[in-house]
Amino acid sequence: MLFIFIIPDVYFLAALLVVFSNICSGASFVLLNSFLPLIVRNHPRMLYQIALSREPENEMVHSTTTPLLSRLTVDESLPLKDPIITQLELSTQISSTGTGAGYSDSLLFQCASVVIIWTLRSTTFSLQVVLFLAGLWWAIFTIPSAILLRPRQESALTTRNLRISFHSLDWVHFVGKARSLLWRIVKLARQSTDISLLLLAWLPLSDGIAIVPGTTILYAKTILGMKSEPLGLIDIIVTTTGIMGFFTWTDDELWLTFKEDFEGWAEKIFNIAHPHVARNLRDYLRQNGVFVAKGPGFNITKSLMEVLKEADMHRWSQEGIEYQQRSKFNSKQSQSSASIKTEISANEEVKAEPRIIPYNNKTTIPSLNPLLAGYGITNLRKKFPISMKYKGYEDSLDITLEVFYEHCNENGIGTDQLRNAVTIILDGDAPEYYYTNIAPLRITDFKTVIDELRKKFETEQQQIRDFSEWISLSL
């Protein structure tokens, strides 16, 4: 904001203001990284998982009147996800959402800046006004954060103690403690070769990302003689084309980029990533026209490796296109699917899409007597594959239901028992939503429960989440 008071006689103060601005910008990222773990630990989803893990086990006094099949608790019916995995998922979601909102604000302000510079005829004062408004924009949106963001309860530095500590030079102790913690983190990172290589590679990469735009603008302004308005339009065009590329990056272009980015990757490298990330990568490729085998019996890692080994891009079959269109299919092949000629060899038949039979009122499974049906549900709970459970946004409910019906047939669970077994197929975000919003309604119809799950999780937000996860994996 103080740039508006800079005149040619005190130009050297501009350099000091730039240094101070960069320090403040870096401090904001430090504050973000320090508050992010606290926000994650107090997130409702994290608190819900902690509450489930602390629930006491179901204690029952056995007697001659005790039922053979006791009522299962939530803990028994739903295997809990690793808290560390949940924390990483929430951290990625919160940070990516915040970053996206920040870049959206930046694009909006850049458009306004171009208008201001053009109105004031590209004078030095117009640039000072833009810098003043940028600082004012930052300050205004910092106020609600300062008011709404609660202090860290774990920290021993309260406002009163902080004032006393600075007068008594105790702040040196806290600075030393912070440096000691930083050194411990560095030593911990050195124990992992992969993390060390990533940090070393990220250092020049991040510097390059920061330096190239500034150098480009300096070259355009001094050598090419471009004025401020065209320079502002360049930033707007770059940001806009990046957003457009997200929606138009499909089919052959995405297939080639995927092969280039992951060239040389072995199957064991994919296995290092959490299955949730690999699943999102597979679904993102499929949704944008790249065929990756999916369904019961198809390992996600092996399916991704098959794509990397392809000499030519695999063309979708008509049935495959129709199947993928049930969820999302942002592909040119979707528009001309009628003219696609399927060439299926003996090896490609293995990749054929599984035929999904969604639940309907005519779906019937023979029922057994209540006692055997109860044992069937117990067996289903033990044998249903965790990898095929429905986790919410990132999964296909039709795939899970097909596997569910097959297991119900094997265990003798009839149509009238499907409602009692629905929690067995839920994992991730799905059980939290079920117990919070569906279970209190006391719905007795299985199809209605499935419809409620579809309304919640099969939304447009899935594509954004999958894309951010894919970017994290590619880095």
Buried (B, 14 or more C-beta within 10 A) or exposed (E): BBBBEBEEEEEEBBEEBEEEBEEEEEEEEEEBEEBBBBBBBEBEBBEBBEEBEEEEEEEEEEEEEEEEEEEBBBBEBBEBBEEEEBBBBBBBBBBBEEEEEEEEEBBEBBBBBBEBBBEBEBEEEBBBBBBBBBBEBBEEEEEEEEEEEEEEEEEEEEEEEBEEBEEEEEBEEBEEEEEEEEEEEEEEBEEEEEEEEEEEEEEEEEEEEEEEEEEEBEEBBEEEEBEBBBBBBBBBEEBEEEEEEEEEBBBEBBBEEBBEEBEEEEEEEBEEBBBBBBBBBBBBBBBBBBBBBBBEEBBBBEBBBBBBEEEEBBBBBEEBBBBBEEBBBBBEBBEEBEEBEEEEEEEBEEBEBBEBEBBEEEBEBEBBEEEEBBBBBEBBBEEBEEEBBBBBBBBBBBBBBBBBBEBBEEBBBBBEBBBBBBBBBBBBBBBBBBBEEBBEEEBEEBBEBBEBBEEBBBEEEBBBBBBBBBEBBEE
